[in-house]
Amino acid sequence: MSQPPQPPNEGFGAPQDPPPGGFGAPQDPPPGGFGAPQDPGYGYPQTPPPPSGQPATPPPPAGPPSTPPPGQPGYGYPQAPAPGQVYPTPAPGQQIGYGAPAGQPQPGQPYGAQPQQPYGTYQQPGAVPGGPAGNGGGKKLNTQMMIIIAAVVAIALIIGGGVFIATKDDGGKKDESKQGQTDGGTKGGEGEQGGGGGGKEKKPAGDSQVLFNVPAPEVKGDDSITVKGSWLTEKTYAKVGMYEIVGYAPDSGEKLWTIPLDGEVCSSSPHVSEDGITAVLFQEGKPTKSDKYKPCTQVAAIDVDNGKKLWQEGAKNADTDMNLSQVTVGGNLVGASSASGGAAWDLKTGGIKWQPRASDKCQDQGYGGGKTLVAISRCGADFDDAPRKVQPLDDEGKPISSFTLPSGIKWAAIASTDPLVVAVDSTGESKGPTDYFSIDAKTGKMRAKIAVNPEEIMSDCDATNAEPCSQLAVGKDQLFLATEEHEGSSEYGRTNEIVSYDLATGKPTGKKADAGDKYSIFPLRMDGDNVIAYKIPPYDKGGQIVSIDGKSFKQTVFLENPSDEAVRDAETSFSTSHAEYRYANGKLFISDVYASKPLSSDDTNYLVVALGVK
């Protein structure tokens, strides 16, 4: 373990001076290919309006008009067939398959709910409720295309009418970003507890500022490397880098420790145990000219607060080292999976708990972590065709209960282990989860099934591994999902909401938290009964951290980041569908999961941008 260097005394974004190009230069996404970030799309800063005095020539509409055609209901109202049909809770021991008859449609379902259809009868849904389906009228342009179109319009306006000068004049309009929010308060009650009695986080005293930034590691040529993994405790913010993990002081970014790794990180657990231990999966060596690919065979447990690698182990399938694809921490176990089964180790000692055997009748295909380890397994003569089982495990690997998912599922992921919620895809179209199963972990019985339209819900899961699921949160009674962006109230603005579903009934609660015009919002995590969420800002503001009261859905602004152009550009340079967001105690850490060479010598890619109150 290396000794921590002395922190610098000056420089914007300490502790490290960024390379030429200035803080916040746009980030270059890694080269294409499997697992690489996709086009920016959702979440990029919204396009500024045209210059004052120029004709308002908006870009082509993204999706159906805000006023629906005659005979069509308005945005957010039930469609025909009614969305969000509720599935009956099964009798003890009874399973409900896909396409099972549901009860009568429920009125007033929120945006994003979808009627369940049997396999083989999937119908392509429209992009936005109220829009025509099947005729192309409901297809929407993504945000990147809108930005390109708006840029062309802006250039034309500059040529014809002078240079655009941004101003802070809001035309007398109120700040739409604070709709439904409280000011956080300082005198007891809801504000002091983060928007309600259900959360421990408090609104920090002071304004958000740049805490520090870490430039991305230098990558040669056109290659990119995986740097997945970041963790936040009371004492330490830790981040995976190139062949290492580094611990930083959350306030200053001072390097506290460095743990070298044998090779590139392949996967990391998003969970940290109560003792501050997490796990990473990495390659057995660094690439060479003759051997560029190294298998992911090494698993290590990391003590985040003390900067120690507790142990490093591998697993075997017969006499072959297992090439693993995913790792997580659940209870007192570290679980890792592969195409040939799963293995597990004791969290503190690294002692092997299990690995594949030729006599196994079941094969673990992935694990979800948290308070307990949950396996997605297949049992039978043909693992590929056998139905999937969801099994919470004790510390010896014995199933506490077992729930069999319906046949025909294309993939399944663990959205939460406590309470147990499983996300599945019933179509195989890679558009995101189509259903969420709420399961009683003690009995293995289904509590409810929630059907959603993946084209209208932005929350997503890793289709190739059992976790993570991102941009959603699961409380003890509710599932919180972010909707896709849609037209807002202003001419160029787009927005979205967070909606929730009851885990006991599967019904939408009818409550929503609006992002506000030109903002977009998605959940980061739970804070007791409350939701900690991030708001992606428009082009002229900084992002926000808000706490959403789990009962009233009132919002409390915890952080409003600086609107300075350099800071704003750095904050929004990350792809929201891939970046890692960690928030606690008034501090937000945004980090990338891939590192690659910048587009030019004037550009800077950032591994970490830290914002908040010291």
Secondary structure, DSSP 8 states (H G I E B T S, - for coil): --------S--TTTTS---TT-TT-------SSTT------TTS-------TTS-------SSS-SS--TT---TTS--SS-SS-------TT----TT-------TT--TTB-----TT------SSTTS-SSSSTT----HHHHHHHHHHHHHHHHHHH---------TT---GGGTTEE---SSSHHHHTTSSTT------SS--EEEEEEE-----TT-EEE---EEE-SS-EEEEETTEEEEE-TTT--EEEEEE-SS-EEEE-S---TTSEEEEEE-SS---SS-------EEEEEETTTTEEEEEE--EETTEE----EEEEETTEEEEEETTEEEEEETTT--EEE---TT-SEEEEEEE-BSSEEEEEEESS-TTTS-EEEEEE-TTS-BS--EE--TT--EEEEEEETTEEEEEESS-SSS--SEEEEE-TTT--EEEEEEB-TTTB--EE-TTSS--EESEEE-SSEEEEEB--EE-SSSS-EE-EEEEEETTT--EEEEEEE--TT-EEEEEEEETTEEEEEEE--TTS--EEEEE-TTT--EEEEEE----HHHHHHHTTS-TTT-EEEEETTEEEEE-SEEE--SSTT---EEEEEEE--
